[in-house]
Amino acid sequence: MSNVICSCLLGDNTKVRLRLSQLLHSEMEAIYGASPEDVFEDICEIELQGCMREFFRNNTGIPFTIGLQVIIESDGGYDFGVVYSIGQIARKKFQLKGLEKNGQECTAVLRVADESDCQAIVDLKKRQSEIRDVCLNKIKKHELDLKLVDVELRMDQQKLSVYYTSSHRVDFRTLVRDLAGEFKARIQMVQITTREEARRANAYGPCGCLLCCSSWLQKIHANPFSEKSQYSEAAGNESHAFNITGICNRPKCCLSYSKHEGGCNHQISSQSSLPPVGSRVNTPEGAAVVDAVDVQKQLVWLRYQKSDQVRRISLDKFNAMFVKK
């Protein structure tokens, strides 16, 4: 792991992602069972620049390991990447994305990176910082209303991708001609969303962890959930936007994983039948007080005044016992 060259902006974050992948592979047999004989070992997932991950075929005849640097085919040229997943897990991801049904052919891994390739990658990363400064000056010179996010120079130095954000359409034809004359390469201008910008930033969220989109999410969805206001209401009618908004100024992706089958409307409607904490009820075992309520799990805790014991019951059972119809 110490010789891994970062394929993104920050090397430490790449090591974290690769470590998570190693832990997943170590638990592969416990998750999926023993590897079948017909599993395709040639399919592997490679992490490219900008936290992008794509599937390639290992035609080198050399078994790959997580964190290994490789040289891959890329749009008529070649580029570098880091092995992210292999074996049964890579095949499982390949199937979940539906690529196997589509009959899509994966591009090939050309070779394992040697010492000269590693040195070329280091020189390339150093040059990209200089290219970014040149692009910023060119954008300022042409007075273009856009925000430069990232630049990616392919390893063969025949293609330069410029990633930017803008609130409207930008005529960058003069900028492209200027950059092509400066770097003697094919220029690709790519407009991205704020979610993509946050993913490329390799930043940390308010939870203190790497952003989900930068660490483990396979694909960034345009809108993980549509009813943003309903999540605000389900959280107790609190209007704290910072609780549901990420650094991309969009609803947090992690909120979509806390959405239950009943949806927000179910949570909002059930709140009307929730007993207030501290209310007193009479039970066959004696008087009790509602000690706590779990909205998501639909549970109620009763504390008996005489014995000071706590009993947990479901909300449906509580309503059937104490709520008048």
N, C-alpha and C positions, 0 to 999 in steps of 0.2 A: 504493500500500500504506500510505502514511502516514496516510490518512484512514479506514482501516478501523477500525470500532468493534468491539471484542471481543464475540463472541456467547457467550462462556463466562466463566469466572472470571478468567482471566489473559490480557491482550491480547497479550503477547509469544508465548505458545504458539499462539494463533490465527494469528499472522503466520507462524509456522513451518509450520503445517499448510497454509496457503494457498500458501506458497512451494514446498512439496513438490508440491502440486497443479499449480502453474505449470510446474515442471520436468517433470512427467509429461505435461502437455499439449504441451510443447515437443518431446517425443520421441514424440508420438502417431503420426506417419507412419512412423517407424522400427519401432514396435511393431505397429501394426495395418495398415500400408500406407496408400495414398492413400484419402481419404475418399470413399465411394461417393456417387453422386448421390441415392440414395433415403434417405440418413441423415436422421433426424428432428432438426432443429436446435432444435425447440421444447422438448425434454426437457432439463432442467437439474437439478443436484443442489445443494440449498441447505443450508447448515449453520445450525442453529437454536441456541437456548440449550442449554447443557448438553452440547455436543459432539454433539448429535443431528443426523443428516442425513436428509433426505427428498427425494423427487423431485417437481418441480412443472413445469407447462407455462408456457412463456414466450409469453403472448398479447399482450405489449406491442408487438411489432413492432420492438423495439430489440435489437440483438445484445448479449449479455452478455459480460462479461470476469470473470476470476477476481478475487475480492475485492470485487466490486461489491455495495453494500447495496441490498436490495430489500424491498418490503412484500408480504407473502403472505397468502392466506386462511388462517384458522385457526379451525375449530370455531365457525362462525357469527360470527366477528369477524375481526380482522386482527392480524398480528404482523410482526416484522422478522427478517431473516436475511441471510446473506452467501453469494454465489455460490461454490460449491466446485468443481464440474466442469460442463463444457458439451460440446456437440457429440458426437463419436463416443465419447468416453470415458464421458460420462454415459449414453449409450444402451447401451454395453457393460455398465456396472454395472446398469442397469435390466433388461437381459436376464438377467444372471447371478443376480439375485435372484428371477427367475421372475415378475416383475410383469407382463411382457408376455403370458405365457401365461394368467395369471389374469384378464386383461382389466380390470385395476384402472385406474380413471380417476384421474389426478393432479389435485390442486387447482391453481389458477392463481396466477401471480404478478400482483398487482394493478398495481404500478408500481415504477419505480426510485425509491429514497429521495431526496428533495430536501433542501434545507438545513433546512427546518422539521422534517422527519422525523428528520434526524440529531440535531438539538437535542433532540427529544422522546426519542430513544433514550438520549442522554446523561443527561437528567433521570430517565429510567426506571431506569437503572443506579444512579444515586445513591439513588433512593428504595428500591430493593431492599435495600440495606444497612440502611436504617432498618426496613424490613419484617421483615428477619431478626431484628433485635433485639427487635421487638415479639413475634414468634412465640416466641422463646426465653423471654421473660417470661411469655407465656401458657401455655406448656408447663410452666414451673416453677410457675405459679399453680395449674394443674389437677393437678399432681403426676403427670404421665404418664411412664411408663417407656419413652421413645423418644429417639433421637438425631436431632436436626435436621441434615440434610445440606445442603440447598439450597432456595431459594425462587425461583420464576419468576413474575413479573407480566407478563401479556400486554400488548402495546403499547396496546391499547384500554382497558386497566385494568378489564376486565370479568371476568377470571378470574385466580385466584391458585393456583398449584400449589405444594404443600409436599411436599418429598421427605424421607423419613426412613428410618431403619433401626431394627429392633426384633427381639428374639429370640422374641417371642410376639405374640399378637394384642392390639391396643390399642383400647379404646373411646374414640374421640376425638370423639364427637358433641357434647359440650359445648364442646370446643375449636373445632370447625367453626362452631358458632353464634356463639361469641365473636369469631372472626376475621371472619366474614361481617358482623357488626354493626360491626366496627372499620373494615374496608376497603370495605364496600359492593360486594362482588364475590363471584362464585361461587368457592367453595373446593374444591379437589381435593387430597385427601391421597393420596400415592403412596408405597407401601412399596417400597424398592429393596434390592438385594443389596449385599454389600460390594464386588463387582466394579464395580457401577454407581457406588458411592460413590467408588472409586478413579478411575474414568474422569472423574467430575465434578470431582475435585480437581485435574486437570491437573498431576499431580506427575511427578517424574523417578524412573526406576528405578535399581537399583544399577549398571546399565551406563552411567549418565550421560546417557541419552537420555530423551526423553519416553516415557511409557508407551505401549505399542502400542495399548491400548484408547482412549487419548486422542488419538492422532495419526493412525493410518491404518486400524485395524481397522473394518470396516463393521458388524460385529455381535459382541456379547459372548456367547460360549457359556457355558452354565451350568457345564460341566465340559469343558475342552479334551481331557482324557484321563482315563480312569477308573482305570487301574492306576498310581496314584501310587507305590506301594511298588516297582513294577517299575522305574521310572525311577531310583529310589534305588539299586537293586541293579545296574542297568546302568551306573551311573556309577562302579562300582568298589566296591560294598558300603559306601559312605560314608553315614553317617546325619546329614549336615549339612542340616537342614531349611531353613536360610536360602538354600541354593543353589537350591532348587526352589520356594520360597514367595515370592510377591510382597507388595507393601504391602497388598493386600487380604486377606492371610492365607489365600490360596488358591493352588493350583499356578499357576505362571507360564504365561501364554498362549503365550509364545515357545517353551516346551518342546514344545508340540504340533507345531511345525514342524521339530523335529529328530528326530521319530519316523520311522524308516525303514519300508519296505514289509514287511520281515520281522518288525517289531515287536520289543518288548523281550525276548520269550521267545527270539527268534532270537539277539539279542545276548548274552543270558545263557548260552545253550547253547554259543555259539561261543567264549566266554571259556575254557572248559575245554580247547579245542584251540589256544589261543594260546601261542606259545613265550615263555618268560620272557626278558626283556631281559638280555643278558650271557651267555646260554647259547652253547656252542660246537658247531659242526656241521662235518662233513667234506663238502666239495663236490668235484666233478671239477676245479675250478680251484684247490683247496687249502682249508686250514682257514679258517673264517670265524666271526664272532661276530654274534649277533643285536643289531643296533645300536638299532633302534626298531621299534615296532609301532603301526599305526593300526587301532583296533578298528572304527571306523565304515566306513572304506574297505576294510577287510580286506586290508591290505598289510603286508609285512614287509621291513625293510631289513637287508641283510647287509653287514658290513664285513670284507673279506679282510685277514688278518693280514700277509700277505707284501707285497702292493702297497698296502695301506691304501685301496683303492677301495671304494666303496659301491654296492651293487646292490639294486634294488627288485624284489620279486616278489610275486605274489598269495599270499594265505594258503592257498588251495586247492593251488597248485603247491608251496608249502613243505611242507604236510602230505603230499602225494603223494610227495615226494622223501625226507623225513626222518622222518616219523611212521610207526611200525610199526602195521600193522592187526592 
